[in-house]
């Protein structure tokens, strides 16, 4: 007897999306955004302009670091978000960053 769990309500789906972040932020603003990320997002990584400097953003489960990126970055600064069932938060997160869907 085989049980399929496809329609199980607690099914955890790993999802990801990316956004393009065109503008520069103050570091405090970036930290405020990160504190407001939905808790289902447990990984984010990408480049963002902080105080006019290209920075590498690394976010894991509520902790993050922002360090100046070495070398020339791509023109498009993009952040990728990974988590469980997070596609439903894409508009909110995109709005937080003032970005657009990547």
N, C-alpha and C positions, 0 to 999 in steps of 0.2 A: 504494500500500500504506500504509494508515493504522495507526499504532501508538497504542493507548490506554494512557495511563500511570496509569489509575485504581488499579490494584492494585500499583503500584510501592512497594516497602517503604520507600523514603526519601522518599515523598511528604510534603511539609510542609503541614500543615493549619493555617491561622490560626484560632485559637479564642480565646474570651474567656469569663470568668465573673466574677460579682461576689459579694462577701460583705458581710454587715452586721456591723459591729464595734461591739458595744454598750458595751465597757468602756474605761476610761482606762488608758494605758500610761505608763511612764517612757520618756524619750527613748532611753536605752540599750537598753531592751527592744525598742523599735521597730527600732532599728538592728540588733540581733541577729536579729530576725525577717527583716529585709530581706537580711541576709547569708546567710540559710538558704533563701531562695527558690530553687526549682528553676531551673536556668540556662535552660530553655526559655522562662521568663517574661521577656520583655524590656521590658514596659511595665506600670506600675501607677499608678493615679491615684485619689485619693479623699480623703475627710475622715476624720480619726481624732482621738480625744481624747488629747492628749499632756500629761502633767502637769496635767490639768484644763483645758487650753486646746484649743479647736477648731483643728486644724491641717490645712493642705492638704499632702498627701503626693504627691510626684512622683518616680517611679522609672523610670529608663531604663537598661537594659543594665548593671545592677550599680552604677549611681550614683544617688544620690537627694538630694532636699532636702525638708526639712520646715519649713514656715513657718506662722506664725500666720495663721489665716484672718480676713479682715476681714468684718464684717457677721455677721448671724445665720445659722447653718447650719440645714439641715433637721434634724428630730429624729433621723432615721435616718442614721447615719454609714456610708457604703458605700465600698468600694474595688473598682475594676474592674481585672482582670488580663488582659493580652493577650500572646499568644505562640504558639509552634508546638506543636501537639498537647498542650495543657496541661490539657485537661479531666480527664485521668487524675490530675492533681495536686490537683484541687479539694478533696478531703477533707483532704489533708495541709495545704494552705495555710489552709483554714478552721480547722483545728485549731490551727495555729501562732498564729493571731490570736484564738483562743477565740471565734470568731464563729459565724455561721450562714449557710447559703447564702442569697444575696440573689436 
